[in-house]
Amino acid sequence: MGFFGSRKEEADAKASVLLTVHDNERTIRQETAAMAAFLNTLIQQAIREQKEVVFLCIGSDRSIGDALGPLVGTMLVEAGVTHRVYGTLEEPVHAFNLEPTLKAIKRQFRQALIIGIDAGLGEKEQVGAVILKEGPLLPGRALQKMLPPVGDYHLTGVVNYLDPLPATQFLNDTRLYTVRKLAKTMVSVIASAG
């Protein structure tokens, strides 16, 4: 669960934002196509370099807000995506098994392009957006968890916003509709990217 709330972190995070799909019916097709094209370029480059493409979907199915990653992983498997997918509703990758999963990926693949997928909390106007960033995902940051960084690039779906209440409250108050809509957008981007 990433965090995009404070002004300093927001300024730092903006430097690495590559593309965003906003929850806006007028722009969603164009933004989805642009993100898919960029992701396709990354995947094709990895294939040329004989790297395995891995989607590492992080989260827990025990919290609606945090279930985005495992839901995306399950939907990718069901859609027949040919790349490796770790983290599904059946076998989620979360705080307790993230490190062993990363070690297993490193043992199994000499070289891999890892794309992390996780839910995030942000500003109210960001809810419903899918953000593609270069660099590793920092899972658990919104909940002050110290987990290892994940991936070369990452996709974050902003599932809810923060205000003075604890972040865990916002994970529990997240609408399933928002999580499902974000998952469908992410899977559409990845499936279109090939």
Backbone torsions as a table, in degrees:
resi	resn	phi	psi	omega
1	MET	NA	108.3	178.0
2	GLY	-84.1	172.7	-177.3
3	PHE	-137.5	132.3	-179.4
4	PHE	-126.7	29.4	-168.2
5	GLY	-89.9	-52.6	-172.0
6	SER	-70.7	152.4	-176.8
7	ARG	-61.3	-43.3	-179.4
8	LYS	-64.5	-49.1	179.4
9	GLU	-63.3	-37.2	179.0
10	GLU	-63.4	-43.0	179.1
11	ALA	-64.0	-43.3	178.1
12	ASP	-63.6	-41.8	-177.1
13	ALA	-67.9	-34.8	-177.7
14	LYS	-61.9	-29.4	-179.1
15	ALA	-62.3	-30.2	-176.3
16	SER	-102.4	-1.1	179.1
17	VAL	-68.8	125.8	179.0
18	LEU	-96.0	-49.3	-178.0
19	LEU	-149.4	151.9	177.2
20	THR	-134.3	136.9	169.3
21	VAL	-104.8	113.1	-179.1
22	HIS	-85.1	156.0	176.6
23	ASP	-82.0	72.1	-174.4
24	ASN	-142.4	114.2	-175.7
25	GLU	-57.0	-29.2	-178.3
26	ARG	-72.5	-30.1	-173.1
27	THR	-115.3	-6.6	-170.5
28	ILE	-62.1	-38.5	-179.5
29	ARG	-65.0	-46.3	-179.4
30	GLN	-65.5	-42.6	-179.2
31	GLU	-68.9	-37.5	176.4
32	THR	-63.6	-43.9	179.3
33	ALA	-63.5	-41.4	179.8
34	ALA	-65.2	-42.5	179.6
35	MET	-66.8	-40.8	178.8
36	ALA	-63.3	-40.6	179.6
37	ALA	-64.2	-42.6	178.6
38	PHE	-64.0	-44.8	179.3
39	LEU	-63.4	-38.5	176.9
40	ASN	-60.2	-42.2	178.0
41	THR	-60.8	-43.9	178.2
42	LEU	-61.3	-45.9	-177.9
43	ILE	-64.6	-45.1	-179.9
44	GLN	-63.1	-39.5	176.9
45	GLN	-63.0	-43.2	178.8
46	ALA	-62.2	-42.1	179.3
47	ILE	-63.4	-42.7	177.2
48	ARG	-60.9	-34.1	179.4
49	GLU	-87.0	8.2	179.6
50	GLN	57.5	40.2	175.2
51	LYS	-99.1	143.1	172.9
52	GLU	-76.5	137.2	176.5
53	VAL	-95.0	123.8	-175.8
54	VAL	-125.1	128.3	171.2
55	PHE	-102.7	116.9	-178.0
56	LEU	-108.2	103.7	-172.6
57	CYS	-97.7	112.8	-170.3
58	ILE	-105.7	140.1	175.4
59	GLY	149.8	179.0	-178.7
60	SER	-124.8	139.6	177.6
61	ASP	-81.6	6.3	180.0
62	ARG	-90.8	-2.4	177.8
63	SER	-138.6	128.3	-177.1
64	ILE	-56.3	-48.2	-177.6
65	GLY	-62.7	-35.0	-177.1
66	ASP	-88.4	-3.0	-176.8
67	ALA	-82.6	-1.7	-178.0
68	LEU	-56.6	-50.4	-178.1
69	GLY	-57.0	-54.5	179.6
70	PRO	-62.6	-33.2	177.1
71	LEU	-66.3	-43.3	176.6
72	VAL	-61.5	-44.9	179.3
73	GLY	-57.9	-45.5	178.5
74	THR	-62.4	-44.9	-179.2
75	MET	-66.1	-34.3	176.8
76	LEU	-65.5	-44.0	178.1
77	VAL	-62.3	-45.9	179.8
78	GLU	-64.0	-31.1	179.1
79	ALA	-78.8	-7.4	177.9
80	GLY	78.5	26.3	176.7
81	VAL	-59.5	132.5	-171.8
82	THR	-82.7	-9.9	-179.7
83	HIS	-85.3	163.8	-179.3
84	ARG	-68.9	136.2	178.2
85	VAL	-126.5	125.3	174.0
86	TYR	-117.2	135.0	178.4
87	GLY	97.0	95.5	178.2
88	THR	-130.0	174.6	175.9
89	LEU	-61.8	-35.3	179.2
90	GLU	-72.4	-41.8	-178.9
91	GLU	-131.0	76.6	-177.5
92	PRO	-70.1	152.4	171.8
93	VAL	-107.6	120.3	-173.7
94	HIS	-141.4	-170.9	-174.8
95	ALA	-53.8	-34.7	-174.4
96	PHE	-81.4	-20.7	-178.8
97	ASN	-126.8	12.2	-178.6
98	LEU	-64.5	-49.8	-178.3
99	GLU	-59.7	-48.1	177.6
100	PRO	-62.1	-33.7	178.8
101	THR	-66.6	-44.0	177.4
102	LEU	-61.4	-40.6	177.9
103	LYS	-64.3	-40.3	179.0
104	ALA	-64.5	-40.4	178.1
105	ILE	-63.1	-44.6	179.7
106	LYS	-64.1	-36.5	177.6
107	ARG	-69.1	-40.3	-174.6
108	GLN	-75.3	-34.6	-176.1
109	PHE	-123.6	123.0	178.2
110	ARG	-62.6	-41.8	178.1
111	GLN	-132.9	135.0	179.2
112	ALA	-146.1	144.9	167.6
113	LEU	-96.0	110.5	-177.6
114	ILE	-102.7	125.3	176.6
115	ILE	-113.3	111.2	180.0
116	GLY	-80.1	145.8	178.5
117	ILE	-132.9	128.1	-177.4
118	ASP	-156.0	165.6	173.0
119	ALA	-86.2	157.0	178.2
120	GLY	-142.8	158.3	173.2
121	LEU	-109.7	143.9	-178.2
122	GLY	-151.4	-154.3	176.0
123	GLU	-75.8	158.2	-176.5
124	LYS	-56.7	-40.7	-178.1
125	GLU	-73.3	-10.7	178.4
126	GLN	-88.4	-15.2	-176.3
127	VAL	-57.2	130.4	-179.5
128	GLY	96.9	-4.6	-179.1
129	ALA	-89.5	146.7	171.6
130	VAL	-108.1	126.8	-175.3
131	ILE	-118.8	127.6	175.0
132	LEU	-103.9	125.5	-179.7
133	LYS	-128.0	150.7	171.7
134	GLU	-85.5	144.3	179.5
135	GLY	101.2	173.9	-174.3
136	PRO	-75.5	150.4	171.8
137	LEU	-77.5	143.6	177.5
138	LEU	-113.2	81.9	-175.9
139	PRO	-65.7	146.6	176.4
140	GLY	81.5	-0.9	-175.7
141	ARG	-60.2	-39.3	-178.4
142	ALA	-64.8	-25.0	-179.1
143	LEU	-104.5	15.2	-179.0
144	GLN	56.3	37.0	175.6
145	LYS	-94.3	141.4	178.9
146	MET	-98.0	91.8	-179.9
147	LEU	-116.0	156.8	-178.1
148	PRO	-67.4	147.1	175.2
149	PRO	-64.8	149.9	-173.6
150	VAL	-128.9	122.4	165.6
151	GLY	93.2	167.7	176.2
152	ASP	-92.8	-32.0	175.5
153	TYR	-138.4	165.2	175.6
154	HIS	-153.2	149.6	175.0
155	LEU	-109.0	129.9	177.7
156	THR	-123.5	132.9	173.5
157	GLY	-104.9	122.2	-178.4
158	VAL	-81.1	105.7	-173.5
159	VAL	-89.7	-23.1	-178.7
160	ASN	-163.8	175.9	180.0
161	TYR	-117.3	164.0	-179.6
162	LEU	-107.0	148.1	163.0
163	ASP	-144.9	-159.3	-171.5
164	PRO	-60.3	-15.6	-179.7
165	LEU	-71.3	157.9	178.0
166	PRO	-61.4	147.5	-177.9
167	ALA	-57.5	-35.8	-179.3
168	THR	-61.4	-31.4	177.7
169	GLN	-62.8	-38.6	-178.4
170	PHE	-74.2	-28.7	174.1
171	LEU	-65.8	-42.2	-178.8
172	ASN	-73.2	-26.9	-178.9
173	ASP	-92.0	4.2	-179.2
174	THR	-70.3	140.4	179.0
175	ARG	-78.9	133.9	176.1
176	LEU	-59.5	-35.9	177.8
177	TYR	-56.1	-44.4	-179.6
178	THR	-64.0	-44.5	-179.7
179	VAL	-63.0	-45.0	-179.7
180	ARG	-63.3	-43.2	-179.6
181	LYS	-63.8	-42.9	176.7
182	LEU	-62.5	-43.2	179.6
183	ALA	-60.7	-43.5	178.8
184	LYS	-62.3	-39.8	178.0
185	THR	-64.3	-45.8	-179.7
186	MET	-61.8	-44.6	-179.4
187	VAL	-66.0	-38.2	176.6
188	SER	-60.5	-45.0	178.9
189	VAL	-61.3	-49.5	-175.6
190	ILE	-67.5	-43.0	179.6
191	ALA	-64.7	-37.9	178.4
192	SER	-69.5	-28.8	-179.1
193	ALA	-72.8	-21.4	179.6
194	GLY	88.8	NA	NA
